[in-house]
Amino acid sequence: VRVLTYNVLADAYSHTWPQLYPYLSPAAADPERRLPLAMEDIRLASPDIVALQEVDRKWYELFWAPQMAAAGYTAVGELTEKTGLTREGCAMFCRADRWRVAAVESVGLTAAGPLPGEAATAAWAATQPHLTEAMSKVSTVAQLAVLEPVVPVPAAASTEAADAAAAASGTSAPATSTNPAPPALCVANTHLFFHPGAVHLRVLQARWLLRHADGLRRRYQLEREEKEAKEEP
């Protein structure tokens, strides 16, 4: 399974680019030039799953959604925007011929709860006023999804061409076979808080993201087991 993650740089933060990326010329920063180049990167990589960060709402609707659909990808939910005033967020897509979307969730990564197993972390964080204040200013969100593999197509050995070739050689055609389908995937996409001095915040956010992903995985597995049990004769 090939997963591509790509920060496509939201226009909302273009005022910071001269300091962050002094080598980036105004011409190269123009979204009408750089977004098609980013799309070409995706086509060349041909990933199963694409996870984008810093996606402007404007360019999601005008560019990313239609371009990814034209390239054979289906949207995994909608654009998950940050909780602040800036209209940018995360977006995911998957190959329509290989994966189908079974479940999608959007979560915030600004607090420990309510999460199973995080009560102690939440209690500790409440005793740290500077941490609490910093987290209150963070607008990080994440996308979570469960993707199921599309049923594999029978191998070419069972086609009419294979049967004709076998008849001509006086042998019997091989039995129809299929490649085993890969298991369902739980995928997470986020843009952790960026500040160089906020490693502790990113560690907490990564911890909470994994907790959320594990929760979605467990719920999906339980629902699948219950469904299979009902279908049994």
N, C-alpha and C positions, 0 to 999 in steps of 0.2 A: 504494500500500500504506500503510495507516494503522497505526502502532505506538503503543501507549500504555504508558508506564512509570509506576509508582505505588509510592511508599513508603508502606505501609499502617500503619506504626508498630507494632512488636512490643510486646506487653504486658510482655515481659521487661524492657524499659527504662522502664517507666512511672514508676519512682522518679526518673528524670532529667527528666521532662516539666515539672514546676513551674519549673525553671531554664531549660530550653530553650524552652518554650512557655508563658509566664506568662499568656497570654490564653486558654488552654485550660481550660475549667471541668471539674470532675469529671464532670458530667453529659454533656458533649460528648465526654469521653474514654472513656466507657463503650463497650466493643467492641460490645455488643448494639445500640448506637445508631449508632456511627460506621461500622461495617463495612457495614451495609445502605446507608448513604449513599454509601460508596465504590463499592459495587456499582452503585448508580444512576448514578454518574458514568460507569462503564464502559459501561453500557447506552446512555446518551445519546451517548457518543462513538462507539460501534459500531465499534471498531477491528478490524483483521484479527488482530493479535497483541497480547497483553497480557503485560507483564513486571512482576511484583510483587517488591518487596523488603521485608525485615523481616516475613516471614510466620511467625507462630507455628505450630508443628506442630499444636497443638490446633485452631486456627482454620482451618488448611488442610484438615484432615479433616472438621471439623464444618460449616464455612461455605464456604470458597472452592471446593473441589473440586465439591461438589454444586451450588452456585449457578452456577458457570461452565458446568457441564454443562447445567443447565436453560436457560441463555441461548444454547446452541448452540456452546459452545467445547469443544475437547478438550485434555486436559492434555498438555503437551510434556514428557514424562518425569515424574519425581516431584519432590517438594519437595527442593531441594538445600540441606541444612543446613550451617551453619558448623561448623568443626572444633573449636570450643570447647565449653564446658559448656552454653551457652545454646541452647535448641532453637528456633531461628528461621533462616530462610534465604530463598532466592529460588524463585519459581515462575513458570512460563510457560504460557500457553494460546494456542491459535489457533482461528480460525473453522473448524469442522468441515466446512462446506460449501465452503470455499475452499482449505484447505491440509491436507496430510497430513504427518505426521512421518516423515522419512527417516532421520535420525540424531540422536542425543542424547549429549552428554558432560557430565560434571561435572569441574571442575578446581579446584585450589587456586591461590591467587595470593600465596603466601608465599615463593617462591623463583624464581630465574631458570631453573632447569632441571628435568629435561632438556628443552631446547628447541633446535631447530636455529637457529643464528645467535646464540644467547645465551651462548655459552661465555665470551666476553670480558666480558660484563656480570656473569656469575657469578663470574669470577675477580676482577674489580674489587670486587664486593660483599664477597668474602671478606677483603679488606684493610681493610674498614670495620667495626670491632668494634661501634660504636654502632648502625650500620644493621643489622648481623646480629642484635644483641640485640632491636632494635625489631621486625624482621620475624618473629622467633621467637615474639612475643607476638600477632601478627596472625592472625586466623582467617578471612580473606576467601576466599570461594569464588565460582565463576561457573558459569553454565549456558551451554552452547553447543548449537545445534541447526541442522540443515538442514531446511527446510520446502519441500516440492514443491507446486506449484499443482495443484488438482484439475482434471481435464480439463474445459474449458468446455462448456457446454450449447449445442446448435445454436440459432441465432437464431430468433425467432418467425416469420420469414417463411416457414418450411417447415411451419407448423402447418396443420391442417385449416381453421381459420378464414381463414388467408391464402389458401389454395387456393380456398375458396368465394368470397371477395371477388374474386379474380382472374377466376374463371369468370363471375361476374355482370357484370363490366365488359368481358368479351371479351378479356382480356389473359392472358398466362401469368404464373404466380407466379415470383417471383425464386428463384434457386438457393439451396439451403441454405448458410448461411455460419456461421462461428464466429469469435469474437474470438480473436486469438492469445494463448496462455497466457503469463503472465509467467514469467521464469526462476526457478529455485530460489533460496531465500534462506538465507544463513547469519546466524543471529541470536545475539547474546550478551546475557546478563543478569547483572548483578552489583551489589553494593553496596560500593563502594570504601571503604577505611579512612577513618573520618569525621573524625579529629582535625584541628582547624584548623592545627596546626603540622606536619602530616605531608604537605605537598604533595609532597615528594620520594617518599614511599611510594606515593602515588596515581599519580604519573607512571610509576613502575616497574610498578605493577599494571596500568595501562592498556596499557603496552607489552607486557607478558606476555600480557594478554588478547587483544590483536590478533594476537600470534604464535600462540596456541592456535587462534583462529578461522581464521587463514590455513591452519594445518595441517589442521583439519577440512575446510575447503573443498577443499584439494588432494586429500585422501584420498577425499572424496566424488566429486570430478570424475574421479579415476583409476578408481575402482570403476565408475562409470557408463560410462566409455569402454571398460573391459574387458568389461562386460556387453553393451554394444552390439556390440562386435567379435565376441563369441561368437554373437550372434543373427543376424549377417549370413549370407546364404546362401553 
